[in-house]
């Protein structure tokens, strides 16, 4: 089957698989806060020497980027910073009471929203408030997301002094027409200057986020963006497919499907980006990610130690991930939980010393097995089935095998080179909860 035919066949709504089960299929009616906290305590005790991962969601932005699918709060009132920081530290204290002793932080990430919405001084208060009550692994990695338009020298120096060595700049596209539609503005000169400044301060890994499939995006514009990016030489590049979900994110209604590249053009944009980055010396890692050979993400991929969690791909592997803040998701290995999604409700729950958990899921034995195989496919491009591939899964794999996207070698499934562009579709063959609860409502973005 030729590439265009494959695109038409597999360009369907599909999860991104930062977890299994995916959030829409959590059994929330079987979940309780008590079970969740017990699972956190047990996993912490079982893997105490391993360390934990910590994700902190900072939701505030001064303006709405219309493409964005994240949980955000748009405001120019910076008076919101201190109350939110106080609540984050209090939530962390509540978890520390559950853990019972000092945890060891192996991974810490500030996401958003726009973390650099917060002043450098307030970010220092937050990080010190977290770190003074725990230890750090020798190989701990701290990272944060930054907007090139509002990240200052003070931000970079302050966070570097606190232990941050990796950061990610949200670029998306340099085409002025695209930037106007998505309401996100930064010039190549701005990005070049802030990138150079970060390197001079000492940051060892800089990531650029790019998106293909944005409104009015075209081959010439993306080519120019890629040329600028390659010149700036970031260590990593995340090249995401635009997720058009206006039923979930009303900001995306600023434009219509007619303004977006059609599926054929979008696939051309994907191949343009992939081939350009590989030619420039980047290696294709997992799904959507590219890294230089010196970068820890590439090294982990080579060693088959790449990991994927709710924060995306990482070379750090912990069984316990605690998410703090509005809408943050936590993973105790045997259970998931997600916090409430509005700032007001979050602050109110914390004020009353209640965990701000809105929903969750307790993983069954089958969930754990399927999650392992989905993670293997997403990270390593292969998975071994010691007891053989279940018949139900094998049936779902048959068309993927016939189309040359995967191959079977005895009990091992391998993703082919052609199949790397269809990882989400391949994982769907294992998604038993998706088969069982098929719905006519589109709840996921298109795969490619």
SULHU-V844875 format. One record per residue. N is the residue number from 1. SS is DSSP state (h for helix, s for strand, l for the rest). PHI is phi as a letter, one per 40 degrees, with the letter a starting at -180 (NA if undefined). D_FIRST is the distance of its C-alpha to the first C-alpha in Angstrom with 1 decimal. Layout:
# SULHU-V844875
((N	SS	PHI	D_FIRST) (N	SS	PHI	D_FIRST))
This chain:
# SULHU-V844875
((1	l	NA	0.0) (2	l	c	3.8) (3	h	c	6.7) (4	h	c	8.3) (5	h	c	6.2) (6	h	c	6.5) (7	h	d	10.0) (8	h	c	10.9) (9	h	c	10.0) (10	h	b	11.9) (11	l	c	14.5) (12	l	b	17.2) (13	s	c	20.8) (14	l	a	21.1) (15	l	c	24.1) (16	l	c	24.6) (17	l	f	26.1) (18	l	c	29.3) (19	l	a	30.6) (20	l	a	30.0) (21	l	c	31.0) (22	l	c	30.1) (23	h	d	33.2) (24	h	c	32.5) (25	h	b	32.5) (26	l	c	35.7) (27	l	c	38.3) (28	h	c	41.0) (29	h	c	43.4) (30	h	b	43.7) (31	l	b	44.3) (32	l	b	47.8) (33	h	d	49.1) (34	h	c	51.3) (35	h	c	48.3) (36	h	c	46.6) (37	h	c	49.6) (38	h	c	50.2) (39	h	c	46.6) (40	h	c	47.2) (41	h	c	50.5) (42	h	c	49.2) (43	h	c	46.2) (44	h	c	48.5) (45	h	c	50.9) (46	h	c	48.3) (47	l	b	46.7) (48	l	d	49.7) (49	l	c	49.5) (50	l	c	45.9) (51	l	g	46.6) (52	s	b	45.0) (53	s	b	42.7) (54	s	b	44.1) (55	s	b	42.3) (56	s	b	44.5) (57	s	c	43.3) (58	s	b	45.2) (59	l	c	44.2) (60	s	c	46.3) (61	s	b	45.1) (62	l	c	47.2) (63	l	a	44.6) (64	l	c	41.4) (65	l	c	38.1) (66	l	c	36.2) (67	l	c	32.8) (68	l	c	34.2) (69	l	b	33.3) (70	l	c	36.1) (71	l	c	39.4) (72	l	b	41.9) (73	s	b	45.4) (74	s	c	46.2) (75	l	a	49.8) (76	l	b	52.1) (77	l	c	54.7) (78	l	c	54.8) (79	l	c	57.4) (80	h	c	54.6) (81	h	c	54.0) (82	h	c	57.0) (83	h	d	56.9) (84	h	c	53.2) (85	h	c	53.8) (86	h	d	56.7) (87	h	c	54.5) (88	h	c	51.9) (89	h	c	54.5) (90	h	c	56.1) (91	h	c	52.8) (92	h	c	52.4) (93	h	c	56.0) (94	h	c	55.1) (95	h	c	52.3) (96	h	c	54.7) (97	h	c	57.1) (98	h	c	54.5) (99	h	c	53.6) (100	l	g	57.3) (101	l	a	57.3) (102	l	c	55.9) (103	l	c	52.1) (104	s	b	50.5) (105	s	c	48.0) (106	s	b	45.0) (107	s	a	42.8) (108	s	b	43.9) (109	s	b	41.8) (110	s	b	43.0) (111	s	b	40.5) (112	s	a	40.8) (113	l	f	41.5) (114	l	b	43.1) (115	h	d	45.1) (116	h	c	46.8) (117	h	c	48.2) (118	l	c	50.8) (119	l	c	53.6) (120	h	d	53.6) (121	h	c	56.8) (122	h	c	55.4) (123	h	c	52.3) (124	h	c	54.9) (125	h	c	56.7) (126	h	c	53.6) (127	h	c	52.4) (128	h	c	56.0) (129	h	c	56.4) (130	h	c	53.4) (131	h	c	54.0) (132	l	c	57.7) (133	l	b	57.1) (134	l	a	54.7) (135	s	b	54.0) (136	s	b	51.1) (137	s	c	49.1) (138	s	c	49.6) (139	s	b	45.9) (140	s	d	45.7) (141	s	b	43.3) (142	s	b	44.2) (143	s	a	41.9) (144	s	a	42.0) (145	s	c	40.1) (146	s	b	41.8) (147	l	c	41.8) (148	l	d	42.5) (149	l	c	44.7) (150	l	b	47.2) (151	l	c	47.0) (152	l	b	50.4) (153	h	d	51.9) (154	h	c	53.9) (155	h	d	50.8) (156	h	c	49.3) (157	h	c	52.6) (158	h	c	53.5) (159	h	c	50.2) (160	h	c	50.1) (161	h	c	53.6) (162	l	c	52.5) (163	l	h	49.9) (164	s	c	46.8) (165	s	b	44.9) (166	s	b	41.4) (167	s	a	40.5) (168	s	b	37.7) (169	s	c	37.9) (170	s	c	36.0) (171	s	c	34.9) (172	s	g	31.8) (173	l	a	32.1) (174	l	c	34.9) (175	l	c	34.2) (176	h	d	37.5) (177	h	c	35.8) (178	h	c	33.4) (179	h	c	36.3) (180	h	c	38.4) (181	h	c	35.9) (182	h	c	35.4) (183	l	f	39.2) (184	l	b	38.8) (185	l	b	40.7) (186	l	a	41.1) (187	l	c	41.3) (188	h	d	39.9) (189	h	c	43.6) (190	h	d	44.3) (191	h	c	41.3) (192	h	c	42.3) (193	h	c	45.9) (194	h	c	45.3) (195	h	c	42.8) (196	h	c	45.3) (197	h	c	48.1) (198	h	c	46.2) (199	h	c	45.6) (200	h	c	49.3) (201	h	c	50.3) (202	l	h	48.4) (203	l	c	45.0) (204	l	b	42.8) (205	s	a	39.4) (206	s	b	38.4) (207	s	b	35.1) (208	s	b	33.8) (209	s	c	31.7) (210	s	b	29.3) (211	s	b	27.2) (212	s	b	24.3) (213	l	h	23.8) (214	l	c	27.6) (215	s	d	29.3) (216	l	g	29.5) (217	l	c	27.7) (218	l	a	26.2) (219	h	c	24.9) (220	h	c	28.4) (221	h	c	30.0) (222	h	c	27.7) (223	h	d	28.0) (224	h	c	31.7) (225	h	d	31.7) (226	h	c	29.7) (227	h	c	32.2) (228	h	c	35.1) (229	h	c	33.7) (230	h	c	33.0) (231	h	c	36.6) (232	h	c	38.0) (233	l	f	36.2) (234	l	c	35.8) (235	l	c	35.2) (236	s	b	32.4) (237	s	b	30.0) (238	s	b	28.4) (239	s	b	25.6) (240	s	c	25.1) (241	s	c	22.9) (242	l	c	25.5) (243	l	c	26.1) (244	l	c	27.2) (245	l	b	29.4) (246	l	c	32.4) (247	l	c	33.4) (248	l	b	34.3) (249	l	b	35.3) (250	h	d	37.3) (251	h	d	37.5) (252	h	c	34.0) (253	h	c	35.3) (254	h	c	36.8) (255	l	b	33.6) (256	l	b	31.1) (257	h	d	27.3) (258	h	c	27.9) (259	h	c	29.1) (260	s	c	26.0) (261	l	d	23.0) (262	l	c	20.3) (263	h	d	17.1) (264	h	c	15.4) (265	h	c	18.6) (266	h	c	19.0) (267	h	c	15.8) (268	h	c	17.1) (269	h	c	20.4) (270	h	c	19.0) (271	h	c	17.4) (272	h	d	20.7) (273	h	c	22.7) (274	h	d	20.9) (275	h	c	21.0) (276	h	c	24.5) (277	h	c	25.9) (278	h	c	24.5) (279	h	c	26.0) (280	l	c	29.2) (281	l	h	29.5) (282	l	c	28.1) (283	s	b	26.1) (284	s	c	23.4) (285	s	b	25.0) (286	l	f	23.5) (287	l	b	22.1) (288	l	g	23.3) (289	s	b	26.0) (290	s	b	26.8) (291	s	a	30.1) (292	l	c	32.2) (293	l	c	32.9) (294	l	c	36.5) (295	l	c	35.5) (296	h	c	36.0) (297	h	c	32.6) (298	h	c	31.0) (299	h	d	33.7) (300	h	c	33.0) (301	h	c	29.3) (302	h	c	30.3) (303	l	c	32.8) (304	l	f	30.5) (305	l	b	33.1) (306	l	c	31.1) (307	s	b	32.0) (308	s	b	30.8) (309	s	b	33.2) (310	l	c	34.0) (311	l	c	34.7) (312	s	h	31.2) (313	s	c	30.7) (314	s	a	33.9) (315	l	c	35.2) (316	l	c	38.0) (317	l	b	37.8) (318	l	b	40.3) (319	l	c	40.4) (320	l	b	42.5) (321	s	b	41.5) (322	s	b	44.0) (323	s	b	43.2) (324	s	b	46.2) (325	l	h	46.6) (326	l	d	45.1) (327	l	g	41.8) (328	l	c	41.4) (329	s	b	39.5) (330	s	b	40.9) (331	s	b	39.5) (332	l	b	41.9) (333	l	g	39.2) (334	l	b	40.3) (335	s	a	40.5) (336	s	b	39.4) (337	s	a	41.6) (338	s	b	41.4) (339	s	c	44.3) (340	l	d	45.4) (341	l	b	43.7) (342	l	b	46.8) (343	h	c	49.2) (344	h	c	52.2) (345	h	c	51.3) (346	h	d	50.5) (347	h	c	53.9) (348	h	c	55.7) (349	h	c	54.3) (350	h	c	55.1) (351	h	d	58.6) (352	l	c	59.3) (353	l	g	58.1) (354	l	b	55.2) (355	l	c	51.8) (356	l	c	49.6) (357	s	c	46.9) (358	s	c	45.2) (359	s	a	42.7) (360	s	a	41.1) (361	s	a	39.4) (362	s	c	40.6) (363	l	c	37.8) (364	l	c	37.8) (365	h	d	37.2) (366	h	c	33.7) (367	h	d	33.0) (368	h	c	34.1) (369	h	c	31.9) (370	h	c	28.7) (371	h	c	29.7) (372	h	c	30.0) (373	h	c	26.5) (374	h	c	25.0) (375	h	c	27.2) (376	h	d	26.2) (377	h	c	22.5) (378	h	c	23.4) (379	h	c	25.9) (380	h	b	25.0) (381	l	g	21.3) (382	s	a	22.4) (383	s	a	24.7) (384	s	b	26.8) (385	l	b	27.8) (386	l	c	31.1) (387	l	b	31.4) (388	l	g	27.9) (389	l	c	25.1) (390	l	d	26.4) (391	h	d	24.9) (392	h	c	24.2) (393	h	c	22.2) (394	h	d	20.4) (395	h	c	19.4) (396	h	c	17.9) (397	h	c	16.0) (398	h	d	14.3) (399	h	c	11.1) (400	h	c	11.1) (401	h	c	11.6) (402	h	c	9.0) (403	l	c	6.3) (404	l	g	8.5) (405	l	c	10.6) (406	s	b	13.8) (407	s	b	15.5) (408	s	b	18.8) (409	s	b	21.8) (410	l	f	24.5) (411	l	b	25.4) (412	s	b	23.7) (413	s	c	20.4) (414	s	b	18.9) (415	s	c	16.6) (416	l	c	14.4) (417	l	d	14.6) (418	h	c	11.2) (419	h	c	12.5) (420	h	c	15.8) (421	h	c	14.7) (422	h	b	14.1) (423	h	d	17.4) (424	h	c	18.8) (425	h	c	16.1) (426	h	c	16.5) (427	h	c	20.3) (428	h	c	20.1) (429	l	c	19.4) (430	l	b	22.9) (431	l	c	24.6) (432	h	c	26.8) (433	h	c	29.0) (434	h	c	26.1) (435	h	c	25.2) (436	h	c	28.9) (437	l	b	29.7) (438	l	d	26.8) (439	l	b	28.3) (440	l	c	27.7) (441	l	c	29.1) (442	l	c	26.8) (443	l	b	28.3) (444	l	b	25.7) (445	l	c	24.1) (446	s	c	20.4) (447	l	c	18.3) (448	l	b	17.1))
